Amino acid sequence: MALIKARSRGINLADNFAFTGTITGAGGGKILQVVQGTDGSQRSSNTTDYFDSSLSCQITPSASTSKILIIVRQQANGNVDNDSGGSTICGMRLLRDSTAISTTDDVVYARGGLHRNSDTGFKYLDTPNTTSQITYKTQYKKVSGSTLEYNTDGIATMILMEVGA
């Protein structure tokens, strides 16, 4: 039997390829869809109860095994008197429909007489186990300090990416 030596010429990515059968071993992690929500409304609050930030976004997963990667960028600020030397601290939480799935109560916005805008961003990987439409949204509350002002200089964004299993 003769030995045939194949010559390596590379792959021309401009060519069309047709595949038959099943590709295995590729694994998950493919981005199946991307949606974005924005919010340009400005508001302020002195409440220590959570309030909606008006930033929300909906997605309908194509498979119950999919994960949803949530990327959020919001802006808030606190105003602290020069004499107080304190901080404005707020709580933030992420909700899937009406269920809180991530919460923090220690986001500092102003310290020691400063009035500053702070971008707050976070990423969260959720496993909703559904193919029904989901609404994700963020909420804020003042934990301590002076008035919390939300979205004072920009547009808040939320990006949802469905990641295949």
C-alpha positions in Angstrom: 0.0 0.0 0.0 1.4 3.4 -1.0 1.8 6.1 1.6 0.2 9.4 0.6 1.6 12.6 2.0 -0.9 15.5 2.2 0.4 19.0 1.5 -0.6 21.7 4.0 -2.0 24.6 2.0 -4.1 26.3 4.7 -7.8 27.1 4.6 -9.2 29.8 2.5 -11.8 31.4 4.8 -13.5 33.0 1.7 -14.5 29.5 0.5 -17.9 28.0 1.4 -17.9 24.8 3.5 -20.7 22.2 3.9 -20.7 20.0 7.0 -22.7 16.9 7.5 -23.2 14.9 10.6 -22.8 16.1 14.2 -20.0 18.2 15.6 -19.0 16.9 19.0 -16.5 18.1 21.6 -17.1 21.8 20.8 -18.7 22.4 24.3 -20.9 25.2 25.4 -20.2 28.8 25.9 -21.6 30.1 22.6 -23.4 33.4 22.7 -26.9 32.7 21.4 -28.4 36.2 21.6 -27.7 39.6 23.0 -30.2 42.3 24.1 -29.7 45.7 25.7 -31.8 48.0 27.8 -31.1 51.6 28.6 -32.3 54.2 31.1 -31.7 58.0 30.9 -34.0 59.0 33.7 -32.6 61.0 36.7 -33.9 60.7 40.2 -32.9 61.1 43.8 -34.0 59.4 47.0 -33.5 59.5 50.7 -35.4 56.3 51.2 -33.8 53.3 52.9 -36.1 51.0 51.0 -35.2 49.7 47.6 -36.6 51.6 44.6 -36.6 50.7 40.9 -33.9 52.5 39.0 -35.9 52.2 35.7 -33.2 50.1 34.2 -34.5 46.8 33.0 -34.2 44.4 30.1 -36.1 41.3 28.9 -34.8 38.1 27.3 -36.4 34.8 26.4 -33.8 32.0 26.6 -33.8 29.5 23.7 -33.0 26.6 26.1 -33.7 25.9 29.7 -30.0 25.0 30.1 -28.8 28.4 29.0 -27.1 30.8 31.3 -27.6 34.6 31.1 -24.6 36.9 31.5 -25.8 40.3 32.8 -23.5 43.3 32.4 -24.7 46.6 34.1 -23.3 50.1 34.0 -25.1 52.7 36.1 -24.1 56.0 37.6 -25.0 57.6 40.9 -23.6 60.2 43.3 -23.9 61.2 46.9 -23.5 64.7 48.4 -21.8 65.0 51.8 -21.3 68.3 53.6 -17.7 69.3 54.1 -18.3 69.4 57.9 -19.7 65.9 58.2 -16.8 64.0 56.8 -19.2 61.1 56.3 -20.1 58.9 53.3 -23.1 58.3 51.2 -23.5 54.5 51.0 -26.1 52.8 48.9 -27.4 49.3 48.4 -27.9 47.9 45.0 -29.6 44.7 43.9 -30.4 42.8 40.7 -33.7 41.2 40.3 -34.9 38.4 38.0 -38.6 39.2 37.6 -39.5 39.9 41.2 -36.7 37.8 42.9 -33.5 39.4 44.1 -30.6 37.3 42.8 -27.7 39.6 43.9 -27.5 42.2 46.6 -24.9 44.5 48.1 -25.3 47.2 50.8 -21.8 48.7 50.8 -21.4 50.8 47.6 -19.7 54.1 48.7 -20.5 57.2 46.5 -19.1 60.1 48.4 -16.6 60.4 51.2 -15.3 63.2 53.3 -17.1 66.2 51.8 -16.9 65.2 48.2 -19.7 65.4 45.7 -18.8 63.0 42.9 -20.4 60.9 40.2 -19.5 57.2 40.5 -20.0 54.6 37.8 -21.2 51.4 39.2 -20.9 48.3 37.1 -21.1 44.7 37.7 -21.4 41.4 36.0 -23.5 38.4 37.1 -24.0 35.0 35.5 -27.5 33.7 36.2 -29.0 30.2 35.6 -32.7 30.9 35.2 -33.7 27.3 34.1 -36.5 28.5 31.9 -37.5 29.3 28.3 -40.1 31.8 29.4 -39.4 35.6 29.0 -37.4 37.0 31.9 -37.2 40.6 33.1 -34.0 41.7 34.8 -33.9 45.1 36.6 -31.8 46.9 39.2 -32.9 48.7 42.4 -31.1 51.1 44.7 -31.6 52.2 48.3 -29.8 54.7 50.6 -28.0 52.8 53.4 -26.5 55.9 55.1 -25.4 59.5 54.4 -27.1 62.1 52.4 -29.3 62.1 49.3 -28.6 59.4 46.8 -28.8 60.7 43.2 -29.2 58.2 40.4 -28.1 58.5 36.8 -27.1 62.1 37.1 -24.7 62.3 34.1 -25.3 59.7 31.5 -27.3 56.7 30.4 -27.4 53.5 32.4 -27.1 50.3 30.3 -27.9 46.6 30.9 -26.7 44.0 28.4 -28.0 40.4 28.6 -26.2 37.6 26.8 -27.6 34.1 26.5 -24.8 31.6 26.8 -25.4 28.2 25.5 -24.7 25.2 27.7 
